[in-house]
Amino acid sequence: MKSLREVPVGSRAKVVRIYGEGAVKRRIMDMGITKGVEISVRKVAPLGDPIEITVRGYELSLRKADAESIEVE
């Protein structure tokens, strides 16, 4: 298993599964991150938090904790 946090800057990954329950999982899915969608990692902040990604044609910033709950291939 590889999390979104482990994807290097400039790389693409496909979402396999989202871990978590309730409001956290719902919030991630409401942002457009769903199973099968392709994500591109654009930038990572100097201290590693947040991570800037491109998903469904728009830019999004995610906390490390949220990125760790997204399994990618």
Backbone as CSV, one residue per row, in Angstrom:
resi,resn,N_x,N_y,N_z,CA_x,CA_y,CA_z,C_x,C_y,C_z
1,MET,0.834,-1.184,0.000,0.000,0.000,0.000,0.880,1.250,0.000
2,LYS,0.528,2.207,-0.825,1.248,3.471,-0.903,0.240,4.597,-0.694
3,SER,0.559,5.521,0.182,-0.356,6.632,0.431,-0.023,7.805,-0.492
4,LEU,-0.943,8.714,-0.618,-0.743,9.903,-1.449,0.442,10.720,-0.935
5,ARG,0.693,10.673,0.346,1.809,11.418,0.932,3.157,10.939,0.401
6,GLU,3.252,9.690,-0.029,4.511,9.113,-0.510,4.788,9.378,-1.986
7,VAL,3.831,9.956,-2.697,3.997,10.220,-4.133,4.921,11.421,-4.297
8,PRO,5.979,11.300,-5.105,6.913,12.420,-5.286,6.299,13.577,-6.083
9,VAL,6.844,14.760,-5.860,6.382,15.960,-6.569,6.566,15.762,-8.068
10,GLY,5.552,16.143,-8.838,5.598,16.015,-10.285,5.058,14.698,-10.805
11,SER,4.699,13.794,-9.915,4.187,12.485,-10.319,2.662,12.438,-10.265
12,ARG,2.133,11.426,-10.960,0.694,11.193,-10.963,0.407,9.871,-10.270
13,ALA,-0.796,9.772,-9.719,-1.212,8.535,-9.056,-2.723,8.384,-9.199
14,LYS,-3.183,7.148,-9.125,-4.604,6.851,-9.233,-5.106,6.391,-7.864
15,VAL,-6.235,6.944,-7.430,-6.797,6.611,-6.121,-7.373,5.198,-6.148
16,VAL,-6.956,4.386,-5.178,-7.433,3.013,-5.055,-8.486,2.917,-3.954
17,ARG,-8.224,3.596,-2.824,-9.125,3.496,-1.680,-8.928,4.687,-0.760
18,ILE,-9.995,5.066,-0.065,-9.921,6.124,0.938,-10.255,5.509,2.284
19,TYR,-9.316,5.630,3.216,-9.538,5.121,4.570,-10.159,6.205,5.428
20,GLY,-10.745,5.820,6.523,-11.355,6.783,7.429,-12.843,6.527,7.549
21,GLU,-13.442,7.266,8.439,-14.865,7.092,8.682,-15.561,8.440,8.783
22,GLY,-16.853,8.411,8.554,-17.708,9.557,8.803,-17.322,10.826,8.088
23,ALA,-17.231,11.903,8.877,-17.042,13.249,8.328,-15.718,13.402,7.584
24,VAL,-14.669,12.767,8.055,-13.355,12.908,7.410,-13.396,12.324,6.003
25,LYS,-13.884,11.108,5.879,-13.971,10.460,4.565,-14.921,11.232,3.646
26,ARG,-16.039,11.686,4.173,-17.022,12.440,3.388,-16.411,13.745,2.871
27,ARG,-15.628,14.428,3.715,-15.010,15.697,3.314,-14.032,15.478,2.174
28,ILE,-13.225,14.417,2.264,-12.267,14.107,1.199,-13.005,13.802,-0.103
29,MET,-14.065,13.019,-0.022,-14.833,12.677,-1.220,-15.549,13.899,-1.790
30,ASP,-16.008,14.801,-0.939,-16.662,16.029,-1.405,-15.701,16.938,-2.165
31,MET,-14.403,16.811,-1.900,-13.402,17.604,-2.616,-13.111,17.027,-4.001
32,GLY,-13.725,15.900,-4.339,-13.534,15.306,-5.659,-12.559,14.153,-5.692
33,ILE,-12.047,13.766,-4.536,-11.105,12.653,-4.475,-11.907,11.379,-4.232
34,THR,-12.116,10.637,-5.302,-12.886,9.400,-5.225,-12.099,8.276,-5.883
35,LYS,-12.543,7.049,-5.682,-11.866,5.879,-6.240,-11.771,6.003,-7.761
36,GLY,-10.562,5.770,-8.288,-10.346,5.789,-9.729,-9.895,7.115,-10.305
37,VAL,-9.974,8.194,-9.548,-9.590,9.507,-10.063,-8.069,9.637,-10.062
38,GLU,-7.529,10.352,-11.050,-6.092,10.560,-11.149,-5.714,11.864,-10.458
39,ILE,-4.639,11.801,-9.676,-4.159,12.952,-8.905,-2.724,13.242,-9.302
40,SER,-2.404,14.517,-9.442,-1.045,14.945,-9.736,-0.532,15.758,-8.545
41,VAL,0.635,15.402,-8.023,1.222,16.131,-6.899,2.020,17.299,-7.454
42,ARG,1.626,18.526,-7.098,2.273,19.724,-7.630,3.402,20.229,-6.739
43,LYS,3.124,20.380,-5.445,4.119,20.936,-4.517,3.936,20.315,-3.136
44,VAL,5.011,20.365,-2.371,4.948,20.000,-0.961,5.610,21.141,-0.200
45,ALA,4.971,21.605,0.852,5.518,22.699,1.655,6.860,22.280,2.262
46,PRO,7.714,23.237,2.590,9.044,22.914,3.132,9.027,21.958,4.335
47,LEU,8.054,22.073,5.193,7.976,21.181,6.351,7.086,19.976,6.080
48,GLY,6.647,19.818,4.835,5.862,18.647,4.455,4.364,18.788,4.614
49,ASP,3.895,19.905,5.103,2.462,20.076,5.322,2.068,21.500,4.969
50,PRO,1.194,21.762,4.047,0.333,20.837,3.305,0.959,20.363,1.988
51,ILE,0.211,19.512,1.302,0.586,18.998,-0.013,-0.381,19.608,-1.016
52,GLU,0.146,20.167,-2.096,-0.723,20.753,-3.124,-0.849,19.756,-4.272
53,ILE,-2.098,19.442,-4.629,-2.365,18.474,-5.687,-3.295,19.073,-6.726
54,THR,-3.344,18.442,-7.897,-4.323,18.780,-8.918,-5.225,17.576,-9.076
55,VAL,-6.524,17.799,-8.938,-7.507,16.732,-9.073,-8.715,17.288,-9.824
56,ARG,-9.141,16.570,-10.856,-10.292,16.967,-11.672,-10.175,18.394,-12.222
57,GLY,-8.940,18.803,-12.535,-8.727,20.103,-13.168,-8.600,21.290,-12.231
58,TYR,-8.576,21.080,-10.926,-8.386,22.209,-10.026,-7.343,21.868,-8.963
59,GLU,-6.770,22.929,-8.369,-5.743,22.751,-7.349,-6.374,22.644,-5.972
60,LEU,-5.756,21.813,-5.155,-6.286,21.535,-3.834,-5.124,21.327,-2.881
61,SER,-5.231,21.823,-1.657,-4.214,21.594,-0.640,-4.757,20.637,0.399
62,LEU,-3.948,19.642,0.745,-4.341,18.630,1.729,-3.333,18.575,2.858
63,ARG,-3.817,18.325,4.059,-2.922,18.099,5.189,-2.276,16.721,5.041
64,LYS,-1.132,16.540,5.693,-0.438,15.247,5.647,-1.336,14.126,6.152
65,ALA,-2.069,14.374,7.223,-2.934,13.344,7.809,-3.996,12.892,6.816
66,ASP,-4.558,13.830,6.062,-5.562,13.477,5.056,-4.925,12.720,3.899
67,ALA,-3.735,13.139,3.474,-3.047,12.474,2.365,-2.664,11.036,2.725
68,GLU,-2.366,10.791,3.985,-2.017,9.443,4.421,-3.205,8.493,4.382
69,SER,-4.410,9.032,4.431,-5.604,8.176,4.417,-6.075,7.844,3.002
70,ILE,-5.329,8.300,1.989,-5.683,8.035,0.588,-4.672,7.050,0.000
71,GLU,-5.136,5.858,-0.343,-4.274,4.840,-0.928,-4.261,5.026,-2.450
72,VAL,-3.044,5.011,-3.018,-2.894,5.218,-4.464,-2.036,4.117,-5.078
73,GLU,-2.077,4.043,-6.410,-1.208,3.104,-7.124,-0.440,3.849,-8.190
